[in-house]
Amino acid sequence: MLTHAETRSQPRNLPGAIRHDWTQAEVLALFALPFNDLLFEAQLIHRRHFDPNVVQLSTLLNIKSGGCPEDCAYCPQSARYHTDVEASPLLSLDEVVAAARDAQSRGATRFCMGAAWRSPRGRDFESVLGLVSAVKSLGLETCATLGMLTAEQTERLRDAGLDYYNHNLDTSPDYYRDIISTRTYQDRLNTLQHVRDAGIHVCCGGIIGMGETRTDRAGLLLTLANLPRHPESVPINMLVRVEGTPLAQSPDLDPFEFVRTIAVARIVMPASYVRLSAGRTSMPESMQALCLLAGANSIFYGERLLTTRNPDQERDREMLRRLGIVAET
């Protein structure tokens, strides 16, 4: 397995080399490969950079739900839609620390805190800084997703002990305007740049199954792969359709297309953790196993994500045991 320093020195045309000059035609050509060939290439590249039988476990806690002013068409936390998600205040320090301790005792190594804000402000942001410091003191990697950030906010989060910041691009630049109108694609890229400049690791991916085309899926991965530095963590979510949101009646996605997306993400971002994220409750274990074969090496671990259910932890442990996969320590 190569180190990150070694991968940076590999020739551009070597399979698994780190590149930032992918073309749309190249990415679409990967999507079009015969399924077996695509998974074979993805698995070879995965093995150059990671132990293929180790998966990283992250736990996500919703520290403030609902009431968000944004209009993301997939999100039940938007105040614009009539869903069963109610606005709630920020969780207390004791509540968050208790949840982090529980996640740690169950094998999670990273603890992510999510809040439904356009951007954090005032006393809420000050409280989040305290939450980050407290979770960090437990020995866990810390992650947060709080909306758009300024350069000053990212620096303060870094100083509080934040290791990762999640801010997804969601979809391709071309399809984005069909999903969100209240913030621009460039707004998201600006936040990612602030996070990078502060020295915080980037967690950035997207959502598959929102009615986008394969070209859009390629466009999302192309944008991520051609960033000056690849995200250290790339969550690939399958849309969870929630009643009351504009995407509640979206058509089913071909499961093989989702697995292809995982495989292409692995090929174009060889040294990034590719996380199998939302939507696993609707995936049979055989599909999840294909995703792990295709290069996914991280999962969200715990019975709930922000507002939707996640597989039971015992079920996940049993699935990983049957596959001979162990948790990263």
Secondary structure, DSSP 8 states (H G I E B T S, - for coil): ---HHHHHTS-TTSTT---S---HHHHHHHHTS-HHHHHHHHHHHHHHHS-TTEEEEEEEEEEE-S-B----TT-TTBTTS--S--------HHHHHHHHHHHHHTT-SEEEEEE--SS--HHHHHHHHHHHHHHHTTT-EEEEE-S---HHHHHHHHHHT--EEE---BS-HHHHTTT--SS-HHHHHHHHHHHHHTT-EEE--EEE-SS--HHHHHHHHHHHHTSSS--SEEEEEE----TTSTTTT-----HHHHHHHHHHHHHHSTTSEEEE-TTGGGS-HHHHHHHHHTT--EEE-SSB-SSSB---HHHHHHHHHHHT-EE--
